[in-house]
């Protein structure tokens, strides 16, 4: 009877024939009747396998959790290795000429070099007393006056100080306005014959006021350079610097609100005689220094023969610098 049951056993789903002990259909995979029975040996084996697998999975998870939650062991302190450093190379100290240096002990590194200080310099002795001149006599000095040379011609007064020293009184230059100089042209020569009069009082000897010569009357001349002091002042001397030395000049003084119309006008007072200014620099001492004048004129009556020129190329005279000094 058991053989008949085994022969007739088929798959419930597809009807395929099943062999004895076959739990699954080889065609569709459906379980054979009774293969899923809880009391069957196949089910028990599968359950045991699944249970063991579950236990292993749970054990692995617990071990992983414990590993993650367990605090990490303290890290060991790093070892510090001390490396001995080589001694620095000795520094050579430059020696100053005139000094000696003592070398360090052989084999010692970094031994400082001893430098001896320079010998002290003897300070100069300062005299505690002022030497007194051997003579205290008053000596008049005579020299030539010029802005270029910085000396003055005529007599320079000297005074004796109570202490025995000697001081020299220099003439005082009169400070002029920049527009104080003008061309004095009473006979009406063309204005183009004259240069800029302000160049005669600008303090520069390389520039100056010029006047052309009239070939018809040269070397005679009849013009001059006037100085307006704005107010009447006492004038004691005049210094003339000219690049055309040899002119015949004369100094006049006048007062009033304007220049006199002619050099022969009685308003003019002759402050010096006519003289030949032979050198480049001339110092003229003036008369009537006790009298004050507003206008001072340097009148030129004759030009040097070397400056006459020709009708085509007339010559000229020049007043490079004119300076007035107050009367003392």
Secondary structure as the mmCIF struct_conf table of DSSP 4:
data_model
#
loop_
_struct_conf.conf_type_id
_struct_conf.id
_struct_conf.beg_label_comp_id
_struct_conf.beg_label_asym_id
_struct_conf.beg_label_seq_id
_struct_conf.end_label_comp_id
_struct_conf.end_label_asym_id
_struct_conf.end_label_seq_id
HELX_RH_AL_P HELX_RH_AL_P1 UNK A 2 UNK A 8
STRN STRN1 UNK A 10 UNK A 10
TURN_TY1_P TURN_TY1_P1 UNK A 12 UNK A 14
STRN STRN2 UNK A 17 UNK A 17
TURN_TY1_P TURN_TY1_P2 UNK A 20 UNK A 21
STRN STRN3 UNK A 24 UNK A 24
TURN_TY1_P TURN_TY1_P3 UNK A 26 UNK A 28
HELX_LH_PP_P HELX_LH_PP_P1 UNK A 30 UNK A 30
STRN STRN4 UNK A 31 UNK A 31
HELX_LH_PP_P HELX_LH_PP_P2 UNK A 32 UNK A 32
TURN_TY1_P TURN_TY1_P4 UNK A 33 UNK A 36
TURN_TY1_P TURN_TY1_P5 UNK A 38 UNK A 39
BEND BEND1 UNK A 40 UNK A 40
HELX_RH_AL_P HELX_RH_AL_P2 UNK A 41 UNK A 69
BEND BEND2 UNK A 70 UNK A 70
HELX_LH_PP_P HELX_LH_PP_P3 UNK A 71 UNK A 80
HELX_LH_PP_P HELX_LH_PP_P4 UNK A 82 UNK A 96
TURN_TY1_P TURN_TY1_P6 UNK A 97 UNK A 98
STRN STRN5 UNK A 101 UNK A 102
TURN_TY1_P TURN_TY1_P7 UNK A 106 UNK A 107
BEND BEND3 UNK A 109 UNK A 110
HELX_LH_PP_P HELX_LH_PP_P5 UNK A 111 UNK A 113
STRN STRN6 UNK A 114 UNK A 115
HELX_LH_PP_P HELX_LH_PP_P6 UNK A 116 UNK A 127
BEND BEND4 UNK A 128 UNK A 129
HELX_LH_PP_P HELX_LH_PP_P7 UNK A 130 UNK A 133
BEND BEND5 UNK A 134 UNK A 134
STRN STRN7 UNK A 141 UNK A 143
TURN_TY1_P TURN_TY1_P8 UNK A 147 UNK A 149
STRN STRN8 UNK A 154 UNK A 156
HELX_LH_PP_P HELX_LH_PP_P8 UNK A 157 UNK A 157
STRN STRN9 UNK A 158 UNK A 160
TURN_TY1_P TURN_TY1_P9 UNK A 162 UNK A 163
BEND BEND6 UNK A 164 UNK A 164
STRN STRN10 UNK A 166 UNK A 168
HELX_LH_PP_P HELX_LH_PP_P9 UNK A 170 UNK A 172
STRN STRN11 UNK A 173 UNK A 173
HELX_LH_PP_P HELX_LH_PP_P10 UNK A 174 UNK A 175
TURN_TY1_P TURN_TY1_P10 UNK A 178 UNK A 179
STRN STRN12 UNK A 181 UNK A 184
TURN_TY1_P TURN_TY1_P11 UNK A 186 UNK A 187
HELX_RH_3T_P HELX_RH_3T_P1 UNK A 191 UNK A 193
STRN STRN13 UNK A 194 UNK A 194
HELX_RH_3T_P HELX_RH_3T_P2 UNK A 197 UNK A 200
BEND BEND7 UNK A 201 UNK A 203
TURN_TY1_P TURN_TY1_P12 UNK A 205 UNK A 206
STRN STRN14 UNK A 209 UNK A 212
TURN_TY1_P TURN_TY1_P13 UNK A 215 UNK A 219
STRN STRN15 UNK A 220 UNK A 241
BEND BEND8 UNK A 243 UNK A 244
STRN STRN16 UNK A 247 UNK A 254
BEND BEND9 UNK A 256 UNK A 258
BEND BEND10 UNK A 261 UNK A 262
TURN_TY1_P TURN_TY1_P14 UNK A 263 UNK A 264
TURN_TY1_P TURN_TY1_P15 UNK A 266 UNK A 267
STRN STRN17 UNK A 269 UNK A 270
BEND BEND11 UNK A 272 UNK A 272
STRN STRN18 UNK A 275 UNK A 277
BEND BEND12 UNK A 279 UNK A 280
STRN STRN19 UNK A 281 UNK A 285
HELX_LH_PP_P HELX_LH_PP_P11 UNK A 286 UNK A 286
BEND BEND13 UNK A 287 UNK A 287
TURN_TY1_P TURN_TY1_P16 UNK A 289 UNK A 290
BEND BEND14 UNK A 291 UNK A 291
STRN STRN20 UNK A 292 UNK A 302
HELX_RH_3T_P HELX_RH_3T_P3 UNK A 305 UNK A 307
STRN STRN21 UNK A 309 UNK A 309
BEND BEND15 UNK A 311 UNK A 313
STRN STRN22 UNK A 314 UNK A 314
STRN STRN23 UNK A 316 UNK A 319
STRN STRN24 UNK A 321 UNK A 326
#
